[in-house]
Structure formats: C-alpha cells, structure tokens
Amino acid sequence: MAERVIAPEETRPPIPATLAERPVKGGLAYPWVNVELADGGADYRSTHYARYEQAWTRCLCQSCGQPTGDRAVLVCGPRQILTRRFDEPPVCPPCALYASRACPMVGGRTEVYPARPRVVAGHRGTKCADPSCNCQGWIDTDPEHSADQGGQPALPWYACWIRPGDYTVTAHKIISKCSDLGCEHERTIVNGAILNVAPLKIILIAEPGAGRIWRKLSLGEAAEHAARWAASDG
C-alpha cells in the first residue's frame, strides 16, 4: 500500500467558533468532556465524569460544552450503529466536523488504540476528592467506563445525526468509596443512551489507516458496513 500523505489541515484544522472559549495547545482545542490537568494540559483518553453525565442528560456538546441545538451528532463505532446503544456523548455539528479532522483516531489516521498509560496515571494526574466538581483535578468515578482499548485494532467511525429528544439515557450501579472515610456506597452512574428512532442521517467519517472519508450512507449501507467490521472485530 502506498503511504498516504497527511495534509497539515487534517491534523491542525481551523478551530470553529463553537470552540473559541476552549483552551488551545499545539493548535488543537481541548474537548470540554476530557480531563483538564492542573498544569494546563489535558488527557484526551480520560473523561471528566460530571461533564460526561451533564452532556447526556442535558444534550450538551462534549467538545464545546454548549447545548447542541436542534440537531446533535453521535460519533460512534460499528457496534453502536448495529445496537443503537451509544457511550460517546453528543456533539454539535460544527464540533463533529472539527473532531473528524483534528482527532487522529476519529479521522482514521491511527490503526491501533494507544497502548501507553493515560496521562492521568502519571505524576500529572493529581486527583480531586470530589467527583462532582468542575475543577482541574479529576477522580476515576467509574472504572468500567474509564477502561480503554489500549493496543487493540482501531475501527471505523460514524456520525449519526439525531434530534436531542431521540434518545433515552441509560445507567448502571457501581460501588463507590467515600474520599474521606473510605466507606462504600451504591451509586447510579450514567453510562450512555439508547437511540429510540433511526438516525436522521449517517456519515462514514473514516476507516483506520484509510483516513477521513466523510461519505453519507443509507441506513442499510451503514448496517451492512458496520456488520462487516463488527464481525472482523470478533
């Protein structure tokens, strides 16, 4: 296979107005839903749970933190297309377009998930004791959600256009320790949503190694494409 030349605008695309208030480093805007570090950096592989929950329950864009408006986009993989069960929170359309160009995973420029430890696992990941706060610390509220796919093959990414009222938020129960006394309590944790109706439209964003495609698929084409990749993923 011939080596694909990556244009600069694919890795450092113009930042949309929706992200004008977000911190920028290395030419990229930090997503609102990711953990922001006390040193000014961010961990793109770790989720700030309080924001994750707000994104689903209030249909806020996970990138800019603002309401998505009358259309939201669910960025997902093959299994989400087939089951209509989603774990990635909504994105507004301008931020979805930006992510398809700025994120190496979503943009198909990466063929495997990173196997290196997450940034928060190191000295930069000083943890906050309050999982509901919006400070620049963090706490791993839900280990199940925080598990990543390090070293596993990447899969295609799709964008599903929906209306904000088209999904039902889902949750599960976990046992969580108090930060001060160490006692354990059962908590209900939001873990995603089920789409109640078919998406308004589906875009194939990218395939791993092939780069950004951004092609509209019919519902049948999307299901067939996703089924092929889900089968290969085991």
RODO-844700 format. One record per atom (N, C-alpha, C): y, z, x. Coordinates in steps of 0.2 Angstrom, whole numbers, padded with zeros to 4 digits, always signed. Atoms other than C-alpha are relative to their C-alpha. Layout:
! RODO-844700
YZX...
! end
This chain:
! RODO-844700
-0006+0000+0004+0000+0000+0000+0006+0000+0004-0006+0001-0004+0017-0005+0007+0004+0007-0002-0005-0006+0001+0029+0010+0010+0006-0001-0004-0005+0001+0005+0041+0012-0004+0007+0003+0003-0006-0002-0003+0059+0013+0002+0004+0004-0005-0003-0005+0005+0068+0028-0007+0008-0001+0001-0008+0001-0001+0087+0024-0010+0003+0007-0001-0003-0007+0000+0099+0038-0007+0002+0002-0007-0001-0002+0006+0104+0038-0025-0005+0003-0004+0005-0003+0003+0087+0043-0030-0001+0008+0002+0001-0006-0002+0087+0059-0020+0007+0004-0001-0007-0004+0001+0106+0064-0022+0004-0004-0005-0003+0004+0006+0111+0056-0039+0007+0003-0001-0007-0003+0002+0129+0059-0046-0002+0006-0005+0001-0006+0004+0130+0076-0054+0003-0001-0007-0003+0001+0006+0133+0074-0073+0005+0006-0002-0005-0005+0002+0147+0083-0082-0003+0006-0003+0003-0006+0003+0135+0095-0091-0002+0005+0006+0001-0004-0005+0131+0102-0074+0006+0002+0005-0006-0001-0005+0149+0104-0067+0001+0007+0001-0001-0007-0002+0148+0123-0068-0006+0003+0003+0006-0003-0004+0131+0125-0059+0002+0000+0007+0000+0001-0007+0130+0129-0041-0003-0006+0003+0002+0007-0004+0128+0114-0029-0001+0002+0007+0002+0000-0008+0119+0114-0012-0004-0006+0002+0003+0006-0003+0114+0100-0002+0000-0006-0005-0001+0006+0004+0121+0088-0015-0004+0001-0007+0004-0001+0006+0110+0095-0029+0002+0006-0004-0002-0006+0004+0114+0106-0044-0006+0004-0002+0006-0004+0002+0103+0121-0047-0001+0001-0007+0001-0001+0007+0095+0122-0063+0001+0007-0003-0002-0007+0003+0100+0137-0074-0006+0004-0001+0006-0004+0002+0082+0142-0078-0003+0003+0006+0003-0002-0006+0077+0144-0060+0003+0006+0003-0002-0006-0003+0078+0160-0050+0006-0002+0005-0005+0001-0004+0095+0161-0041+0000+0006+0005+0000-0005-0005+0095+0171-0024+0006+0003+0002-0006-0004-0002+0107+0184-0018+0004-0004+0005-0004+0003-0006+0111+0173-0003+0003-0006-0002-0003+0006+0002+0117+0159-0014-0005-0006-0001+0005+0005+0001+0101+0149-0014-0003+0000-0006+0004+0000+0006+0088+0145-0027-0007-0001+0001+0007+0002-0001+0070+0144-0029-0002-0004-0006+0002+0005+0005+0065+0128-0039-0007+0001-0003+0007-0001+0002+0047+0134-0041-0001+0007-0004+0001-0006+0004+0051+0151-0049+0005+0000-0006-0004+0000+0006+0058+0154-0066+0003+0007-0002-0004-0006+0002+0071+0167-0072-0003+0001-0007+0003+0000+0007+0061+0173-0087+0005+0001-0006-0004-0001+0006+0075+0180-0098+0004-0007-0002-0003+0007+0002+0083+0162-0097-0005-0004-0003+0005+0004+0003+0067+0154-0100-0001+0001-0007+0001-0002+0007+0065+0164-0116+0006-0003-0004-0006+0002+0003+0083+0160-0121+0000-0008-0001+0000+0007+0001+0080+0142-0118-0004-0003-0006+0004+0002+0005+0066+0141-0130+0002+0002-0007-0002-0002+0007+0072+0152-0144+0007-0002-0002-0007+0003+0002+0090+0145-0144+0001-0007+0001-0001+0007-0002+0086+0127-0138+0006-0001+0004-0005+0002-0005+0096+0128-0123-0003-0004+0006+0002+0004-0005+0095+0116-0109-0002+0004+0006+0002-0004-0005+0085+0123-0095+0004-0002+0007-0004+0002-0006+0096+0114-0082+0007+0002+0000-0007-0002+0000+0114+0117-0088+0001+0007-0004-0001-0006+0004+0111+0132-0100+0004+0000-0006-0004+0001+0006+0121+0125-0114-0005-0003-0006+0004+0003+0006+0114+0120-0132-0001-0007+0001+0002+0007-0001+0105+0103-0131+0004-0005-0005-0002+0005+0005+0114+0096-0146-0005-0002-0005+0005+0002+0005+0106+0087-0160-0006-0004+0003+0006+0003-0003+0093+0079-0148-0001+0004+0006+0002-0003-0006+0083+0088-0135-0006-0004+0003+0005+0003-0003+0071+0082-0122-0005+0005+0003+0006-0004-0003+0054+0090-0117-0003-0004+0006+0003+0003-0005+0049+0085-0100-0007+0003+0002+0007-0003+0000+0030+0086-0098-0005-0004+0004+0005+0004-0003+0014+0080-0091-0005-0002-0005+0005+0004+0005-0002+0071-0099-0002+0005-0005+0003-0005+0005-0009+0087-0107+0004+0002-0006-0005-0002+0005+0007+0091-0116+0001-0006-0005-0001+0006+0004+0008+0073-0123-0006+0000-0005+0006+0000+0004-0010+0075-0130-0001+0006-0005+0001-0006+0004-0009+0093-0137+0006+0002-0004-0006-0002+0003+0009+0094-0141+0002+0007+0001-0001-0007-0002+0009+0111-0133+0004+0000+0006-0005+0001-0005+0024+0112-0121+0001+0007+0004-0002-0006-0004+0028+0125-0107+0007-0001+0003-0007+0001-0003+0044+0117-0099+0005+0000-0006-0005+0000+0005+0059+0122-0109+0004-0006-0001-0004+0006+0001+0071+0109-0117+0005-0002+0005-0005+0002-0004+0083+0099-0108+0005-0005-0004-0005+0005+0003+0099+0090-0114-0001-0007+0003+0001+0007-0003+0098+0071-0112+0003-0002+0006-0003+0002-0007+0111+0069-0098-0004+0004+0006+0003-0004-0005+0102+0083-0088-0007-0003+0001+0006+0003-0001+0085+0075-0091+0000-0006+0004-0001+0006-0004+0091+0059-0084+0002+0002+0007-0001-0002-0007+0098+0068-0069-0006+0003+0003+0006-0003-0003+0082+0078-0066-0005-0006+0002+0005+0006-0002+0072+0061-0066+0002-0003+0006-0002+0003-0007+0082+0056-0051+0000+0005+0005-0001-0005-0005+0085+0072-0042-0006+0004+0002+0006-0004-0002+0069+0081-0043-0006-0004+0003+0005+0004-0003+0056+0074-0031-0007+0000-0004+0006-0001+0004+0041+0080-0042+0001-0005-0007-0001+0004+0007+0048+0073-0059+0001-0007+0002-0002+0007-0002+0054+0057-0050-0006-0004+0003+0006+0004-0002+0036+0053-0044+0001-0001+0008+0000+0001-0008+0041+0055-0025-0005+0004+0003+0005-0005-0003+0028+0068-0022-0007-0001-0003+0007+0001+0003+0009+0066-0024-0004+0006+0000+0003-0006+0001+0004+0084-0022+0005+0005-0001-0005-0005+0001+0012+0100-0028+0000+0004+0007-0001-0003-0006+0019+0110-0013-0005+0006+0000+0005-0005-0001+0006+0122-0006+0004+0006+0004-0003-0006-0004+0019+0133+0004+0002+0005-0005-0002-0005+0005+0023+0150-0003+0007-0001-0003-0007+0001+0003+0038+0151-0015+0005+0004+0004-0006-0003-0004+0055+0156-0008+0000+0008-0002-0001-0007+0002+0055+0172-0018-0006+0005+0003+0005-0004-0003+0039+0178-0010+0002+0002+0007-0002-0002-0007+0048+0179+0007+0006+0005-0001-0005-0005-0001+0062+0190+0013+0006-0001-0005-0006+0001+0004+0075+0181+0002-0001+0001-0007+0002-0002+0007+0066+0186-0014+0001+0007-0002-0002-0007+0003+0074+0203-0017-0001+0001-0007+0001+0000+0007+0068+0208-0034+0005+0005-0004-0004-0004+0004+0078+0215-0048-0004+0004-0004+0004-0005+0004+0072+0230-0058+0000-0001-0007+0000+0001+0008+0077+0224-0075-0001-0007-0001+0002+0007+0002+0068+0208-0081+0004-0003-0005-0004+0003+0005+0081+0205-0095+0007-0001+0002-0007+0001-0003+0096+0205-0084+0001-0008+0002-0001+0007-0003+0105+0189-0078+0003+0000+0007-0003-0001-0006+0109+0195-0061-0003-0005+0005+0003+0005-0005+0104+0185-0045-0006+0003+0003+0006-0002-0002+0089+0195-0042-0005-0003-0004+0005+0003+0004+0073+0192-0050-0006+0005-0001+0007-0004+0000+0056+0200-0056-0005-0005-0003+0005+0004+0002+0040+0192-0059-0003+0003-0007+0001-0003+0007+0039+0196-0078-0007-0002-0002+0006+0002+0002+0024+0186-0082-0004-0004+0005+0003+0003-0005+0012+0182-0068-0004-0006-0002+0004+0005+0002+0002+0170-0079+0005-0007+0000-0004+0005+0001+0017+0159-0082+0003-0002+0007-0003+0001-0007+0023+0161-0063-0005-0004+0004+0005+0003-0005+0006+0154-0056+0002-0008+0000-0002+0007-0001+0010+0137-0048-0007-0004+0001+0005+0005-0001-0001+0122-0044+0000-0002+0007-0001+0001-0007+0001+0123-0025-0006-0004+0003+0005+0004-0003-0009+0109-0016-0004-0005-0005+0004+0004+0004-0016+0101-0032+0004-0007-0001-0003+0007+0001-0013+0082-0036+0006+0000-0005-0005+0001+0005+0003+0078-0045-0002-0005-0006+0001+0004+0006+0003+0070-0062+0006-0004-0002-0006+0003+0003+0014+0058-0072+0004+0005-0004-0004-0004+0004+0029+0065-0080+0003-0005-0006-0002+0003+0006+0035+0060-0098+0007+0004-0002-0005-0003+0004+0051+0063-0108+0000-0001-0007+0001+0001+0007+0049+0067-0126+0007+0002-0004-0006-0002+0004+0065+0066-0137-0002+0003-0007+0001-0003+0006+0065+0078-0151+0006+0003-0003-0005-0004+0003+0076+0087-0164-0001+0008+0002+0001-0007-0001+0079+0106-0160-0004+0004-0004+0005-0003+0005+0070+0111-0176-0007-0002+0000+0006+0003+0001+0055+0101-0172-0006+0004+0003+0005-0004-0003+0045+0115-0163+0000+0007-0002+0001-0007+0001+0038+0132-0165-0001+0004+0006+0001-0004-0006+0040+0145-0151-0007+0003+0000+0007-0004-0001+0023+0152-0145+0001+0006+0005-0001-0006-0004+0020+0168-0136-0007+0003+0001+0006-0003-0001+0006+0179-0129+0002+0007+0002-0001-0007-0002+0004+0198-0125-0002+0001+0007+0002-0002-0007+0004+0205-0107+0001+0007+0000-0001-0007-0002+0003+0222-0100+0005+0000+0006-0005+0000-0005+0019+0226-0090+0002+0007+0002-0001-0007-0003+0023+0241-0079+0008+0001+0000-0007-0002-0001+0040+0250-0080+0002+0000+0007-0002+0000-0007+0050+0248-0065+0001+0007+0003-0002-0006-0002+0055+0266-0064-0006+0005+0000+0005-0005+0001+0040+0277-0070-0007-0003+0002+0006+0003-0001+0026+0264-0067-0005+0000-0006+0005+0000+0005+0018+0267-0084+0000-0007-0003+0002+0006+0002+0011+0252-0093+0001-0001-0008-0001+0001+0007+0016+0244-0110-0002-0007-0001+0001+0007+0002+0011+0229-0120+0006-0003-0002-0006+0004+0001+0024+0216-0121-0002-0007-0003+0001+0006+0002+0026+0200-0131+0004-0005+0004-0004+0005-0005+0031+0185-0119+0000-0007-0003-0001+0007+0002+0037+0168-0125-0003-0004+0006+0003+0004-0005+0026+0155-0116+0001-0007-0001-0001+0007+0001+0032+0139-0123+0001-0002-0008-0001+0002+0007+0031+0129-0140-0005-0005-0002+0004+0006+0003+0021+0118-0151+0004-0005-0004-0004+0005+0003+0029+0102-0157-0003-0001-0007+0002+0001+0007+0027+0101-0176-0001-0007-0003+0000+0007+0002+0030+0082-0178+0000-0004+0006+0000+0005-0006+0029+0067-0167+0006-0001+0003-0006+0001-0003+0042+0064-0154+0004-0006-0003-0004+0006+0002+0056+0053-0159-0001-0006+0005+0002+0005-0005+0053+0043-0143-0003+0003+0006+0003-0003-0006+0043+0045-0127+0002-0005+0006-0001+0004-0006+0048+0039-0110-0005+0002+0006+0004-0001-0006+0036+0037-0095+0005+0001+0006-0005-0001-0006+0048+0045-0081-0003-0003+0006+0002+0002-0007+0037+0042-0066-0008+0002+0000+0007-0002-0002+0019+0042-0059+0000+0002+0008+0000-0002-0007+0015+0051-0042-0001-0005+0005+0001+0005-0005+0018+0040-0027+0003-0006-0002-0003+0006+0002+0025+0026-0038+0007+0000-0001-0007-0001+0001+0042+0033-0040+0002+0000-0008-0003+0000+0006+0053+0033-0055-0001-0007-0004+0002+0006+0004+0048+0021-0069+0005-0001-0006-0004-0001+0006+0058+0026-0085-0001-0006-0004+0002+0005+0005+0049+0015-0097-0002+0003-0007+0002-0003+0007+0048+0018-0116-0007-0002-0002+0007+0001+0002+0031+0020-0123-0001+0001-0007+0001-0002+0007+0025+0019-0141-0005+0006+0000+0004-0006+0000+0016+0035-0147-0008-0002+0002+0007+0002-0002-0001+0025-0145-0001-0001+0007+0000+0002-0008+0003+0019-0127+0001+0007+0004-0001-0007-0004+0009+0037-0122-0007+0004+0000+0007-0003+0001-0008+0044-0129-0005-0003+0005+0005+0004-0004-0018+0031-0120+0001+0002+0007-0002-0001-0007-0009+0033-0104-0001+0007+0002+0001-0007-0002-0009+0052-0104-0008+0002+0000+0007-0001+0001-0028+0052-0109-0003-0002+0007+0003+0002-0006-0032+0042-0093+0001+0005+0005-0002-0005-0005-0023+0054-0082-0003+0007-0001+0004-0006+0001-0030+0069-0090-0007+0000+0001+0007+0001-0002-0047+0063-0088-0001+0000+0008+0000+0000-0008-0044+0060-0069+0001+0007+0003-0002-0006-0002-0037+0077-0068-0006+0005-0001+0005-0005+0001-0053+0085-0074+0001+0005-0006
! end
